[in-house]
């Protein structure tokens, strides 16, 4: 369970970072239409993962 959450967190992180690398608006904090859901997913999974570590 923890491994799967971590795997999803890493995948979301990779997807977001890969997108941001090639996307100037996303790099400067103005998320584009494609980047917004990637960023949301990354933030959500990061929160879930960090909460999991704390609990
Ligand atoms: Zn973008």
mmCIF file of the protein (N, C-alpha, C, O) and its ligand, coordinates in Angstrom:
data_MODEL
# 
_entry.id   MODEL 
# 
loop_
_entity.id 
_entity.type 
_entity.pdbx_number_of_molecules 
1 polymer     1 
2 non-polymer 1 
# 
_entity_poly.entity_id                      1 
_entity_poly.type                           'polypeptide(L)' 
_entity_poly.nstd_linkage                   no 
_entity_poly.nstd_monomer                   no 
_entity_poly.pdbx_seq_one_letter_code       
;(UNK)(UNK)(UNK)(UNK)(UNK)(UNK)(UNK)(UNK)(UNK)(UNK)(UNK)(UNK)(UNK)(UNK)(UNK)(UNK)
(UNK)(UNK)(UNK)(UNK)(UNK)(UNK)(UNK)(UNK)(UNK)(UNK)(UNK)(UNK)(UNK)(UNK)(UNK)(UNK)
(UNK)(UNK)(UNK)(UNK)(UNK)(UNK)(UNK)(UNK)(UNK)(UNK)(UNK)(UNK)(UNK)(UNK)(UNK)(UNK)
(UNK)(UNK)(UNK)(UNK)(UNK)(UNK)(UNK)
;
_entity_poly.pdbx_seq_one_letter_code_can   XXXXXXXXXXXXXXXXXXXXXXXXXXXXXXXXXXXXXXXXXXXXXXXXXXXXXXX 
_entity_poly.pdbx_strand_id                 A 
# 
loop_
_entity_poly_seq.entity_id 
_entity_poly_seq.num 
_entity_poly_seq.mon_id 
_entity_poly_seq.hetero 
1 1  UNK n 
1 2  UNK n 
1 3  UNK n 
1 4  UNK n 
1 5  UNK n 
1 6  UNK n 
1 7  UNK n 
1 8  UNK n 
1 9  UNK n 
1 10 UNK n 
1 11 UNK n 
1 12 UNK n 
1 13 UNK n 
1 14 UNK n 
1 15 UNK n 
1 16 UNK n 
1 17 UNK n 
1 18 UNK n 
1 19 UNK n 
1 20 UNK n 
1 21 UNK n 
1 22 UNK n 
1 23 UNK n 
1 24 UNK n 
1 25 UNK n 
1 26 UNK n 
1 27 UNK n 
1 28 UNK n 
1 29 UNK n 
1 30 UNK n 
1 31 UNK n 
1 32 UNK n 
1 33 UNK n 
1 34 UNK n 
1 35 UNK n 
1 36 UNK n 
1 37 UNK n 
1 38 UNK n 
1 39 UNK n 
1 40 UNK n 
1 41 UNK n 
1 42 UNK n 
1 43 UNK n 
1 44 UNK n 
1 45 UNK n 
1 46 UNK n 
1 47 UNK n 
1 48 UNK n 
1 49 UNK n 
1 50 UNK n 
1 51 UNK n 
1 52 UNK n 
1 53 UNK n 
1 54 UNK n 
1 55 UNK n 
# 
loop_
_struct_asym.id 
_struct_asym.entity_id 
A 1 
B 2 
# 
loop_
_chem_comp.id 
_chem_comp.type 
_chem_comp.mon_nstd_flag 
UNK 'L-peptide linking' . 
ZN  non-polymer         . 
# 
_pdbx_entity_nonpoly.entity_id   2 
_pdbx_entity_nonpoly.name        ? 
_pdbx_entity_nonpoly.comp_id     ZN 
# 
_pdbx_nonpoly_scheme.asym_id         B 
_pdbx_nonpoly_scheme.entity_id       2 
_pdbx_nonpoly_scheme.mon_id          ZN 
_pdbx_nonpoly_scheme.ndb_seq_num     1 
_pdbx_nonpoly_scheme.pdb_seq_num     101 
_pdbx_nonpoly_scheme.auth_seq_num    101 
_pdbx_nonpoly_scheme.pdb_mon_id      ZN 
_pdbx_nonpoly_scheme.auth_mon_id     ZN 
_pdbx_nonpoly_scheme.pdb_strand_id   A 
_pdbx_nonpoly_scheme.pdb_ins_code    . 
# 
loop_
_atom_site.group_PDB 
_atom_site.id 
_atom_site.type_symbol 
_atom_site.label_atom_id 
_atom_site.label_alt_id 
_atom_site.label_comp_id 
_atom_site.label_asym_id 
_atom_site.label_entity_id 
_atom_site.label_seq_id 
_atom_site.pdbx_PDB_ins_code 
_atom_site.Cartn_x 
_atom_site.Cartn_y 
_atom_site.Cartn_z 
_atom_site.occupancy 
_atom_site.B_iso_or_equiv 
_atom_site.pdbx_formal_charge 
_atom_site.auth_seq_id 
_atom_site.auth_comp_id 
_atom_site.auth_asym_id 
_atom_site.auth_atom_id 
_atom_site.pdbx_PDB_model_num 
ATOM   1   N  N  . UNK A 1 1  ? 0.842  -1.207 0.000   1.00 0.00 ? 1   UNK A N  1 
ATOM   2   C  CA . UNK A 1 1  ? 0.000  0.000  0.000   1.00 0.00 ? 1   UNK A CA 1 
ATOM   3   C  C  . UNK A 1 1  ? 0.872  1.251  0.000   1.00 0.00 ? 1   UNK A C  1 
ATOM   4   O  O  . UNK A 1 1  ? 0.701  2.143  -0.831  1.00 0.00 ? 1   UNK A O  1 
ATOM   5   N  N  . UNK A 1 2  ? 1.810  1.301  0.945   1.00 0.00 ? 2   UNK A N  1 
ATOM   6   C  CA . UNK A 1 2  ? 2.715  2.453  1.002   1.00 0.00 ? 2   UNK A CA 1 
ATOM   7   C  C  . UNK A 1 2  ? 3.557  2.524  -0.271  1.00 0.00 ? 2   UNK A C  1 
ATOM   8   O  O  . UNK A 1 2  ? 3.785  3.602  -0.819  1.00 0.00 ? 2   UNK A O  1 
ATOM   9   N  N  . UNK A 1 3  ? 4.015  1.360  -0.731  1.00 0.00 ? 3   UNK A N  1 
ATOM   10  C  CA . UNK A 1 3  ? 4.821  1.337  -1.940  1.00 0.00 ? 3   UNK A CA 1 
ATOM   11  C  C  . UNK A 1 3  ? 4.039  1.834  -3.134  1.00 0.00 ? 3   UNK A C  1 
ATOM   12  O  O  . UNK A 1 3  ? 4.573  2.541  -3.989  1.00 0.00 ? 3   UNK A O  1 
ATOM   13  N  N  . UNK A 1 4  ? 2.772  1.461  -3.190  1.00 0.00 ? 4   UNK A N  1 
ATOM   14  C  CA . UNK A 1 4  ? 1.973  1.874  -4.326  1.00 0.00 ? 4   UNK A CA 1 
ATOM   15  C  C  . UNK A 1 4  ? 1.685  3.373  -4.276  1.00 0.00 ? 4   UNK A C  1 
ATOM   16  O  O  . UNK A 1 4  ? 1.661  4.038  -5.312  1.00 0.00 ? 4   UNK A O  1 
ATOM   17  N  N  . UNK A 1 5  ? 1.468  3.904  -3.076  1.00 0.00 ? 5   UNK A N  1 
ATOM   18  C  CA . UNK A 1 5  ? 1.284  5.351  -2.932  1.00 0.00 ? 5   UNK A CA 1 
ATOM   19  C  C  . UNK A 1 5  ? 2.571  6.072  -3.335  1.00 0.00 ? 5   UNK A C  1 
ATOM   20  O  O  . UNK A 1 5  ? 2.539  7.080  -4.040  1.00 0.00 ? 5   UNK A O  1 
ATOM   21  N  N  . UNK A 1 6  ? 3.684  5.544  -2.882  1.00 0.00 ? 6   UNK A N  1 
ATOM   22  C  CA . UNK A 1 6  ? 4.961  6.151  -3.229  1.00 0.00 ? 6   UNK A CA 1 
ATOM   23  C  C  . UNK A 1 6  ? 5.205  6.096  -4.734  1.00 0.00 ? 6   UNK A C  1 
ATOM   24  O  O  . UNK A 1 6  ? 5.696  7.060  -5.321  1.00 0.00 ? 6   UNK A O  1 
ATOM   25  N  N  . UNK A 1 7  ? 4.862  4.971  -5.359  1.00 0.00 ? 7   UNK A N  1 
ATOM   26  C  CA . UNK A 1 7  ? 5.046  4.823  -6.808  1.00 0.00 ? 7   UNK A CA 1 
ATOM   27  C  C  . UNK A 1 7  ? 4.185  5.830  -7.560  1.00 0.00 ? 7   UNK A C  1 
ATOM   28  O  O  . UNK A 1 7  ? 4.629  6.424  -8.542  1.00 0.00 ? 7   UNK A O  1 
ATOM   29  N  N  . UNK A 1 8  ? 2.944  6.021  -7.093  1.00 0.00 ? 8   UNK A N  1 
ATOM   30  C  CA . UNK A 1 8  ? 2.050  6.979  -7.764  1.00 0.00 ? 8   UNK A CA 1 
ATOM   31  C  C  . UNK A 1 8  ? 2.556  8.407  -7.554  1.00 0.00 ? 8   UNK A C  1 
ATOM   32  O  O  . UNK A 1 8  ? 2.477  9.243  -8.454  1.00 0.00 ? 8   UNK A O  1 
ATOM   33  N  N  . UNK A 1 9  ? 3.071  8.673  -6.364  1.00 0.00 ? 9   UNK A N  1 
ATOM   34  C  CA . UNK A 1 9  ? 3.627  9.992  -6.065  1.00 0.00 ? 9   UNK A CA 1 
ATOM   35  C  C  . UNK A 1 9  ? 4.822  10.263 -6.972  1.00 0.00 ? 9   UNK A C  1 
ATOM   36  O  O  . UNK A 1 9  ? 4.939  11.351 -7.536  1.00 0.00 ? 9   UNK A O  1 
ATOM   37  N  N  . UNK A 1 10 ? 5.713  9.277  -7.116  1.00 0.00 ? 10  UNK A N  1 
ATOM   38  C  CA . UNK A 1 10 ? 6.892  9.434  -7.972  1.00 0.00 ? 10  UNK A CA 1 
ATOM   39  C  C  . UNK A 1 10 ? 6.487  9.622  -9.435  1.00 0.00 ? 10  UNK A C  1 
ATOM   40  O  O  . UNK A 1 10 ? 7.069  10.442 -10.145 1.00 0.00 ? 10  UNK A O  1 
ATOM   41  N  N  . UNK A 1 11 ? 5.489  8.860  -9.880  1.00 0.00 ? 11  UNK A N  1 
ATOM   42  C  CA . UNK A 1 11 ? 5.045  8.969  -11.273 1.00 0.00 ? 11  UNK A CA 1 
ATOM   43  C  C  . UNK A 1 11 ? 4.455  10.347 -11.532 1.00 0.00 ? 11  UNK A C  1 
ATOM   44  O  O  . UNK A 1 11 ? 4.719  10.957 -12.568 1.00 0.00 ? 11  UNK A O  1 
ATOM   45  N  N  . UNK A 1 12 ? 3.652  10.839 -10.585 1.00 0.00 ? 12  UNK A N  1 
ATOM   46  C  CA . UNK A 1 12 ? 3.048  12.163 -10.735 1.00 0.00 ? 12  UNK A CA 1 
ATOM   47  C  C  . UNK A 1 12 ? 4.126  13.232 -10.707 1.00 0.00 ? 12  UNK A C  1 
ATOM   48  O  O  . UNK A 1 12 ? 4.059  14.216 -11.444 1.00 0.00 ? 12  UNK A O  1 
ATOM   49  N  N  . UNK A 1 13 ? 5.119  13.033 -9.850  1.00 0.00 ? 13  UNK A N  1 
ATOM   50  C  CA . UNK A 1 13 ? 6.217  13.978 -9.746  1.00 0.00 ? 13  UNK A CA 1 
ATOM   51  C  C  . UNK A 1 13 ? 7.010  14.018 -11.047 1.00 0.00 ? 13  UNK A C  1 
ATOM   52  O  O  . UNK A 1 13 ? 7.344  15.094 -11.542 1.00 0.00 ? 13  UNK A O  1 
ATOM   53  N  N  . UNK A 1 14 ? 7.308  12.851 -11.597 1.00 0.00 ? 14  UNK A N  1 
ATOM   54  C  CA . UNK A 1 14 ? 8.044  12.782 -12.865 1.00 0.00 ? 14  UNK A CA 1 
ATOM   55  C  C  . UNK A 1 14 ? 7.267  13.456 -13.984 1.00 0.00 ? 14  UNK A C  1 
ATOM   56  O  O  . UNK A 1 14 ? 7.830  14.222 -14.766 1.00 0.00 ? 14  UNK A O  1 
ATOM   57  N  N  . UNK A 1 15 ? 5.967  13.168 -14.060 1.00 0.00 ? 15  UNK A N  1 
ATOM   58  C  CA . UNK A 1 15 ? 5.142  13.727 -15.133 1.00 0.00 ? 15  UNK A CA 1 
ATOM   59  C  C  . UNK A 1 15 ? 5.104  15.249 -15.044 1.00 0.00 ? 15  UNK A C  1 
ATOM   60  O  O  . UNK A 1 15 ? 5.222  15.954 -16.046 1.00 0.00 ? 15  UNK A O  1 
ATOM   61  N  N  . UNK A 1 16 ? 4.937  15.733 -13.818 1.00 0.00 ? 16  UNK A N  1 
ATOM   62  C  CA . UNK A 1 16 ? 4.872  17.178 -13.617 1.00 0.00 ? 16  UNK A CA 1 
ATOM   63  C  C  . UNK A 1 16 ? 6.216  17.843 -13.939 1.00 0.00 ? 16  UNK A C  1 
ATOM   64  O  O  . UNK A 1 16 ? 6.261  18.857 -14.635 1.00 0.00 ? 16  UNK A O  1 
ATOM   65  N  N  . UNK A 1 17 ? 7.307  17.266 -13.430 1.00 0.00 ? 17  UNK A N  1 
ATOM   66  C  CA . UNK A 1 17 ? 8.633  17.835 -13.684 1.00 0.00 ? 17  UNK A CA 1 
ATOM   67  C  C  . UNK A 1 17 ? 8.959  17.814 -15.166 1.00 0.00 ? 17  UNK A C  1 
ATOM   68  O  O  . UNK A 1 17 ? 9.502  18.781 -15.700 1.00 0.00 ? 17  UNK A O  1 
ATOM   69  N  N  . UNK A 1 18 ? 8.626  16.705 -15.839 1.00 0.00 ? 18  UNK A N  1 
ATOM   70  C  CA . UNK A 1 18 ? 8.918  16.585 -17.270 1.00 0.00 ? 18  UNK A CA 1 
ATOM   71  C  C  . UNK A 1 18 ? 8.145  17.646 -18.044 1.00 0.00 ? 18  UNK A C  1 
ATOM   72  O  O  . UNK A 1 18 ? 8.680  18.253 -18.972 1.00 0.00 ? 18  UNK A O  1 
ATOM   73  N  N  . UNK A 1 19 ? 6.890  17.872 -17.666 1.00 0.00 ? 19  UNK A N  1 
ATOM   74  C  CA . UNK A 1 19 ? 6.095  18.888 -18.344 1.00 0.00 ? 19  UNK A CA 1 
ATOM   75  C  C  . UNK A 1 19 ? 6.659  20.280 -18.060 1.00 0.00 ? 19  UNK A C  1 
ATOM   76  O  O  . UNK A 1 19 ? 6.831  21.088 -18.971 1.00 0.00 ? 19  UNK A O  1 
ATOM   77  N  N  . UNK A 1 20 ? 6.937  20.542 -16.808 1.00 0.00 ? 20  UNK A N  1 
ATOM   78  C  CA . UNK A 1 20 ? 7.377  21.879 -16.411 1.00 0.00 ? 20  UNK A CA 1 
ATOM   79  C  C  . UNK A 1 20 ? 8.686  22.260 -17.099 1.00 0.00 ? 20  UNK A C  1 
ATOM   80  O  O  . UNK A 1 20 ? 8.908  23.424 -17.430 1.00 0.00 ? 20  UNK A O  1 
ATOM   81  N  N  . UNK A 1 21 ? 9.545  21.270 -17.308 1.00 0.00 ? 21  UNK A N  1 
ATOM   82  C  CA . UNK A 1 21 ? 10.846 21.503 -17.930 1.00 0.00 ? 21  UNK A CA 1 
ATOM   83  C  C  . UNK A 1 21 ? 10.684 22.138 -19.315 1.00 0.00 ? 21  UNK A C  1 
ATOM   84  O  O  . UNK A 1 21 ? 11.475 22.991 -19.718 1.00 0.00 ? 21  UNK A O  1 
ATOM   85  N  N  . UNK A 1 22 ? 9.640  21.701 -20.035 1.00 0.00 ? 22  UNK A N  1 
ATOM   86  C  CA . UNK A 1 22 ? 9.480  22.199 -21.392 1.00 0.00 ? 22  UNK A CA 1 
ATOM   87  C  C  . UNK A 1 22 ? 8.390  23.243 -21.521 1.00 0.00 ? 22  UNK A C  1 
ATOM   88  O  O  . UNK A 1 22 ? 7.986  23.581 -22.633 1.00 0.00 ? 22  UNK A O  1 
ATOM   89  N  N  . UNK A 1 23 ? 7.905  23.761 -20.394 1.00 0.00 ? 23  UNK A N  1 
ATOM   90  C  CA . UNK A 1 23 ? 6.752  24.664 -20.430 1.00 0.00 ? 23  UNK A CA 1 
ATOM   91  C  C  . UNK A 1 23 ? 7.054  25.934 -19.637 1.00 0.00 ? 23  UNK A C  1 
ATOM   92  O  O  . UNK A 1 23 ? 7.084  25.917 -18.406 1.00 0.00 ? 23  UNK A O  1 
ATOM   93  N  N  . UNK A 1 24 ? 7.274  27.019 -20.349 1.00 0.00 ? 24  UNK A N  1 
ATOM   94  C  CA . UNK A 1 24 ? 7.636  28.266 -19.674 1.00 0.00 ? 24  UNK A CA 1 
ATOM   95  C  C  . UNK A 1 24 ? 6.551  28.769 -18.715 1.00 0.00 ? 24  UNK A C  1 
ATOM   96  O  O  . UNK A 1 24 ? 6.879  29.132 -17.586 1.00 0.00 ? 24  UNK A O  1 
ATOM   97  N  N  . UNK A 1 25 ? 5.272  28.807 -19.115 1.00 0.00 ? 25  UNK A N  1 
ATOM   98  C  CA . UNK A 1 25 ? 4.246  29.265 -18.159 1.00 0.00 ? 25  UNK A CA 1 
ATOM   99  C  C  . UNK A 1 25 ? 4.255  28.470 -16.860 1.00 0.00 ? 25  UNK A C  1 
ATOM   100 O  O  . UNK A 1 25 ? 4.170  29.047 -15.777 1.00 0.00 ? 25  UNK A O  1 
ATOM   101 N  N  . UNK A 1 26 ? 4.356  27.155 -16.963 1.00 0.00 ? 26  UNK A N  1 
ATOM   102 C  CA . UNK A 1 26 ? 4.343  26.324 -15.759 1.00 0.00 ? 26  UNK A CA 1 
ATOM   103 C  C  . UNK A 1 26 ? 5.587  26.571 -14.906 1.00 0.00 ? 26  UNK A C  1 
ATOM   104 O  O  . UNK A 1 26 ? 5.520  26.532 -13.678 1.00 0.00 ? 26  UNK A O  1 
ATOM   105 N  N  . UNK A 1 27 ? 6.715  26.824 -15.555 1.00 0.00 ? 27  UNK A N  1 
ATOM   106 C  CA . UNK A 1 27 ? 7.947  27.089 -14.803 1.00 0.00 ? 27  UNK A CA 1 
ATOM   107 C  C  . UNK A 1 27 ? 7.835  28.379 -14.012 1.00 0.00 ? 27  UNK A C  1 
ATOM   108 O  O  . UNK A 1 27 ? 8.442  28.516 -12.949 1.00 0.00 ? 27  UNK A O  1 
ATOM   109 N  N  . UNK A 1 28 ? 7.064  29.324 -14.524 1.00 0.00 ? 28  UNK A N  1 
ATOM   110 C  CA . UNK A 1 28 ? 6.962  30.610 -13.843 1.00 0.00 ? 28  UNK A CA 1 
ATOM   111 C  C  . UNK A 1 28 ? 5.703  30.690 -12.981 1.00 0.00 ? 28  UNK A C  1 
ATOM   112 O  O  . UNK A 1 28 ? 5.309  31.774 -12.551 1.00 0.00 ? 28  UNK A O  1 
ATOM   113 N  N  . UNK A 1 29 ? 5.069  29.533 -12.729 1.00 0.00 ? 29  UNK A N  1 
ATOM   114 C  CA . UNK A 1 29 ? 3.951  29.500 -11.797 1.00 0.00 ? 29  UNK A CA 1 
ATOM   115 C  C  . UNK A 1 29 ? 2.594  29.794 -12.420 1.00 0.00 ? 29  UNK A C  1 
ATOM   116 O  O  . UNK A 1 29 ? 1.583  29.815 -11.717 1.00 0.00 ? 29  UNK A O  1 
ATOM   117 N  N  . UNK A 1 30 ? 2.559  30.023 -13.740 1.00 0.00 ? 30  UNK A N  1 
ATOM   118 C  CA . UNK A 1 30 ? 1.274  30.244 -14.408 1.00 0.00 ? 30  UNK A CA 1 
ATOM   119 C  C  . UNK A 1 30 ? 0.936  28.987 -15.190 1.00 0.00 ? 30  UNK A C  1 
ATOM   120 O  O  . UNK A 1 30 ? 1.244  28.874 -16.377 1.00 0.00 ? 30  UNK A O  1 
ATOM   121 N  N  . UNK A 1 31 ? 0.301  28.048 -14.510 1.00 0.00 ? 31  UNK A N  1 
ATOM   122 C  CA . UNK A 1 31 ? 0.094  26.730 -15.093 1.00 0.00 ? 31  UNK A CA 1 
ATOM   123 C  C  . UNK A 1 31 ? -0.798 26.780 -16.323 1.00 0.00 ? 31  UNK A C  1 
ATOM   124 O  O  . UNK A 1 31 ? -1.860 27.401 -16.317 1.00 0.00 ? 31  UNK A O  1 
ATOM   125 N  N  . UNK A 1 32 ? -0.345 26.114 -17.377 1.00 0.00 ? 32  UNK A N  1 
ATOM   126 C  CA . UNK A 1 32 ? -1.139 26.024 -18.602 1.00 0.00 ? 32  UNK A CA 1 
ATOM   127 C  C  . UNK A 1 32 ? -2.220 24.951 -18.423 1.00 0.00 ? 32  UNK A C  1 
ATOM   128 O  O  . UNK A 1 32 ? -2.278 24.278 -17.395 1.00 0.00 ? 32  UNK A O  1 
ATOM   129 N  N  . UNK A 1 33 ? -3.069 24.807 -19.435 1.00 0.00 ? 33  UNK A N  1 
ATOM   130 C  CA . UNK A 1 33 ? -4.185 23.853 -19.337 1.00 0.00 ? 33  UNK A CA 1 
ATOM   131 C  C  . UNK A 1 33 ? -3.706 22.424 -19.173 1.00 0.00 ? 33  UNK A C  1 
ATOM   132 O  O  . UNK A 1 33 ? -4.319 21.630 -18.458 1.00 0.00 ? 33  UNK A O  1 
ATOM   133 N  N  . UNK A 1 34 ? -2.614 22.102 -19.834 1.00 0.00 ? 34  UNK A N  1 
ATOM   134 C  CA . UNK A 1 34 ? -2.076 20.743 -19.732 1.00 0.00 ? 34  UNK A CA 1 
ATOM   135 C  C  . UNK A 1 34 ? -1.348 20.548 -18.404 1.00 0.00 ? 34  UNK A C  1 
ATOM   136 O  O  . UNK A 1 34 ? -1.370 19.458 -17.832 1.00 0.00 ? 34  UNK A O  1 
ATOM   137 N  N  . UNK A 1 35 ? -0.710 21.600 -17.923 1.00 0.00 ? 35  UNK A N  1 
ATOM   138 C  CA . UNK A 1 35 ? 0.097  21.480 -16.718 1.00 0.00 ? 35  UNK A CA 1 
ATOM   139 C  C  . UNK A 1 35 ? -0.716 21.501 -15.439 1.00 0.00 ? 35  UNK A C  1 
ATOM   140 O  O  . UNK A 1 35 ? -0.335 20.878 -14.448 1.00 0.00 ? 35  UNK A O  1 
ATOM   141 N  N  . UNK A 1 36 ? -1.828 22.209 -15.450 1.00 0.00 ? 36  UNK A N  1 
ATOM   142 C  CA . UNK A 1 36 ? -2.638 22.357 -14.236 1.00 0.00 ? 36  UNK A CA 1 
ATOM   143 C  C  . UNK A 1 36 ? -3.043 21.007 -13.621 1.00 0.00 ? 36  UNK A C  1 
ATOM   144 O  O  . UNK A 1 36 ? -2.817 20.794 -12.430 1.00 0.00 ? 36  UNK A O  1 
ATOM   145 N  N  . UNK A 1 37 ? -3.636 20.088 -14.407 1.00 0.00 ? 37  UNK A N  1 
ATOM   146 C  CA . UNK A 1 37 ? -4.003 18.796 -13.797 1.00 0.00 ? 37  UNK A CA 1 
ATOM   147 C  C  . UNK A 1 37 ? -2.796 17.993 -13.348 1.00 0.00 ? 37  UNK A C  1 
ATOM   148 O  O  . UNK A 1 37 ? -2.867 17.262 -12.360 1.00 0.00 ? 37  UNK A O  1 
ATOM   149 N  N  . UNK A 1 38 ? -1.684 18.123 -14.070 1.00 0.00 ? 38  UNK A N  1 
ATOM   150 C  CA . UNK A 1 38 ? -0.464 17.411 -13.654 1.00 0.00 ? 38  UNK A CA 1 
ATOM   151 C  C  . UNK A 1 38 ? 0.022  17.948 -12.320 1.00 0.00 ? 38  UNK A C  1 
ATOM   152 O  O  . UNK A 1 38 ? 0.437  17.184 -11.449 1.00 0.00 ? 38  UNK A O  1 
ATOM   153 N  N  . UNK A 1 39 ? -0.032 19.266 -12.163 1.00 0.00 ? 39  UNK A N  1 
ATOM   154 C  CA . UNK A 1 39 ? 0.412  19.880 -10.922 1.00 0.00 ? 39  UNK A CA 1 
ATOM   155 C  C  . UNK A 1 39 ? -0.521 19.513 -9.772  1.00 0.00 ? 39  UNK A C  1 
ATOM   156 O  O  . UNK A 1 39 ? -0.075 19.210 -8.666  1.00 0.00 ? 39  UNK A O  1 
ATOM   157 N  N  . UNK A 1 40 ? -1.830 19.545 -10.053 1.00 0.00 ? 40  UNK A N  1 
ATOM   158 C  CA . UNK A 1 40 ? -2.812 19.197 -9.006  1.00 0.00 ? 40  UNK A CA 1 
ATOM   159 C  C  . UNK A 1 40 ? -2.601 17.777 -8.509  1.00 0.00 ? 40  UNK A C  1 
ATOM   160 O  O  . UNK A 1 40 ? -2.638 17.508 -7.308  1.00 0.00 ? 40  UNK A O  1 
ATOM   161 N  N  . UNK A 1 41 ? -2.380 16.876 -9.453  1.00 0.00 ? 41  UNK A N  1 
ATOM   162 C  CA . UNK A 1 41 ? -2.186 15.481 -9.100  1.00 0.00 ? 41  UNK A CA 1 
ATOM   163 C  C  . UNK A 1 41 ? -0.906 15.325 -8.269  1.00 0.00 ? 41  UNK A C  1 
ATOM   164 O  O  . UNK A 1 41 ? -0.879 14.593 -7.279  1.00 0.00 ? 41  UNK A O  1 
ATOM   165 N  N  . UNK A 1 42 ? 0.134  16.015 -8.685  1.00 0.00 ? 42  UNK A N  1 
ATOM   166 C  CA . UNK A 1 42 ? 1.394  15.958 -7.950  1.00 0.00 ? 42  UNK A CA 1 
ATOM   167 C  C  . UNK A 1 42 ? 1.208  16.461 -6.518  1.00 0.00 ? 42  UNK A C  1 
ATOM   168 O  O  . UNK A 1 42 ? 1.656  15.820 -5.567  1.00 0.00 ? 42  UNK A O  1 
ATOM   169 N  N  . UNK A 1 43 ? 0.544  17.611 -6.368  1.00 0.00 ? 43  UNK A N  1 
ATOM   170 C  CA . UNK A 1 43 ? 0.349  18.198 -5.038  1.00 0.00 ? 43  UNK A CA 1 
ATOM   171 C  C  . UNK A 1 43 ? -0.499 17.269 -4.166  1.00 0.00 ? 43  UNK A C  1 
ATOM   172 O  O  . UNK A 1 43 ? -0.202 17.067 -2.988  1.00 0.00 ? 43  UNK A O  1 
ATOM   173 N  N  . UNK A 1 44 ? -1.567 16.702 -4.763  1.00 0.00 ? 44  UNK A N  1 
ATOM   174 C  CA . UNK A 1 44 ? -2.460 15.831 -4.005  1.00 0.00 ? 44  UNK A CA 1 
ATOM   175 C  C  . UNK A 1 44 ? -1.721 14.585 -3.510  1.00 0.00 ? 44  UNK A C  1 
ATOM   176 O  O  . UNK A 1 44 ? -1.858 14.185 -2.354  1.00 0.00 ? 44  UNK A O  1 
ATOM   177 N  N  . UNK A 1 45 ? -0.937 13.980 -4.407  1.00 0.00 ? 45  UNK A N  1 
ATOM   178 C  CA . UNK A 1 45 ? -0.224 12.766 -4.022  1.00 0.00 ? 45  UNK A CA 1 
ATOM   179 C  C  . UNK A 1 45 ? 0.922  13.074 -3.060  1.00 0.00 ? 45  UNK A C  1 
ATOM   180 O  O  . UNK A 1 45 ? 1.247  12.267 -2.190  1.00 0.00 ? 45  UNK A O  1 
ATOM   181 N  N  . UNK A 1 46 ? 1.524  14.241 -3.225  1.00 0.00 ? 46  UNK A N  1 
ATOM   182 C  CA . UNK A 1 46 ? 2.580  14.638 -2.296  1.00 0.00 ? 46  UNK A CA 1 
ATOM   183 C  C  . UNK A 1 46 ? 2.001  14.796 -0.885  1.00 0.00 ? 46  UNK A C  1 
ATOM   184 O  O  . UNK A 1 46 ? 2.578  14.318 0.092   1.00 0.00 ? 46  UNK A O  1 
ATOM   185 N  N  . UNK A 1 47 ? 0.856  15.473 -0.797  1.00 0.00 ? 47  UNK A N  1 
ATOM   186 C  CA . UNK A 1 47 ? 0.191  15.625 0.503   1.00 0.00 ? 47  UNK A CA 1 
ATOM   187 C  C  . UNK A 1 47 ? -0.138 14.268 1.108   1.00 0.00 ? 47  UNK A C  1 
ATOM   188 O  O  . UNK A 1 47 ? 0.131  14.010 2.281   1.00 0.00 ? 47  UNK A O  1 
ATOM   189 N  N  . UNK A 1 48 ? -0.725 13.406 0.283   1.00 0.00 ? 48  UNK A N  1 
ATOM   190 C  CA . UNK A 1 48 ? -1.126 12.086 0.771   1.00 0.00 ? 48  UNK A CA 1 
ATOM   191 C  C  . UNK A 1 48 ? 0.097  11.312 1.251   1.00 0.00 ? 48  UNK A C  1 
ATOM   192 O  O  . UNK A 1 48 ? 0.062  10.649 2.287   1.00 0.00 ? 48  UNK A O  1 
ATOM   193 N  N  . UNK A 1 49 ? 1.161  11.407 0.492   1.00 0.00 ? 49  UNK A N  1 
ATOM   194 C  CA . UNK A 1 49 ? 2.369  10.665 0.851   1.00 0.00 ? 49  UNK A CA 1 
ATOM   195 C  C  . UNK A 1 49 ? 2.985  11.215 2.141   1.00 0.00 ? 49  UNK A C  1 
ATOM   196 O  O  . UNK A 1 49 ? 3.368  10.451 3.027   1.00 0.00 ? 49  UNK A O  1 
ATOM   197 N  N  . UNK A 1 50 ? 3.076  12.542 2.240   1.00 0.00 ? 50  UNK A N  1 
ATOM   198 C  CA . UNK A 1 50 ? 3.677  13.145 3.438   1.00 0.00 ? 50  UNK A CA 1 
ATOM   199 C  C  . UNK A 1 50 ? 2.804  12.877 4.660   1.00 0.00 ? 50  UNK A C  1 
ATOM   200 O  O  . UNK A 1 50 ? 3.321  12.622 5.748   1.00 0.00 ? 50  UNK A O  1 
ATOM   201 N  N  . UNK A 1 51 ? 1.482  12.933 4.488   1.00 0.00 ? 51  UNK A N  1 
ATOM   202 C  CA . UNK A 1 51 ? 0.581  12.602 5.596   1.00 0.00 ? 51  UNK A CA 1 
ATOM   203 C  C  . UNK A 1 51 ? 0.774  11.161 6.033   1.00 0.00 ? 51  UNK A C  1 
ATOM   204 O  O  . UNK A 1 51 ? 0.746  10.843 7.222   1.00 0.00 ? 51  UNK A O  1 
ATOM   205 N  N  . UNK A 1 52 ? 0.969  10.307 5.055   1.00 0.00 ? 52  UNK A N  1 
ATOM   206 C  CA . UNK A 1 52 ? 1.179  8.899  5.354   1.00 0.00 ? 52  UNK A CA 1 
ATOM   207 C  C  . UNK A 1 52 ? 2.453  8.716  6.179   1.00 0.00 ? 52  UNK A C  1 
ATOM   208 O  O  . UNK A 1 52 ? 2.479  7.918  7.117   1.00 0.00 ? 52  UNK A O  1 
ATOM   209 N  N  . UNK A 1 53 ? 3.504  9.451  5.831   1.00 0.00 ? 53  UNK A N  1 
ATOM   210 C  CA . UNK A 1 53 ? 4.768  9.337  6.571   1.00 0.00 ? 53  UNK A CA 1 
ATOM   211 C  C  . UNK A 1 53 ? 4.615  9.820  8.002   1.00 0.00 ? 53  UNK A C  1 
ATOM   212 O  O  . UNK A 1 53 ? 5.215  9.264  8.922   1.00 0.00 ? 53  UNK A O  1 
ATOM   213 N  N  . UNK A 1 54 ? 3.796  10.874 8.189   1.00 0.00 ? 54  UNK A N  1 
ATOM   214 C  CA . UNK A 1 54 ? 3.621  11.456 9.525   1.00 0.00 ? 54  UNK A CA 1 
ATOM   215 C  C  . UNK A 1 54 ? 2.779  10.572 10.419  1.00 0.00 ? 54  UNK A C  1 
ATOM   216 O  O  . UNK A 1 54 ? 2.996  10.514 11.629  1.00 0.00 ? 54  UNK A O  1 
ATOM   217 N  N  . UNK A 1 55 ? 1.817  9.882  9.825   1.00 0.00 ? 55  UNK A N  1 
ATOM   218 C  CA . UNK A 1 55 ? 0.856  9.150  10.650  1.00 0.00 ? 55  UNK A CA 1 
ATOM   219 C  C  . UNK A 1 55 ? 1.407  7.794  11.096  1.00 0.00 ? 55  UNK A C  1 
ATOM   220 O  O  . UNK A 1 55 ? 0.722  7.050  11.799  1.00 0.00 ? 55  UNK A O  1 
HETATM 221 ZN ZN . ZN  B 2 .  ? 2.453  23.787 -18.855 1.00 0.00 ? 101 ZN  A ZN 1 
# 
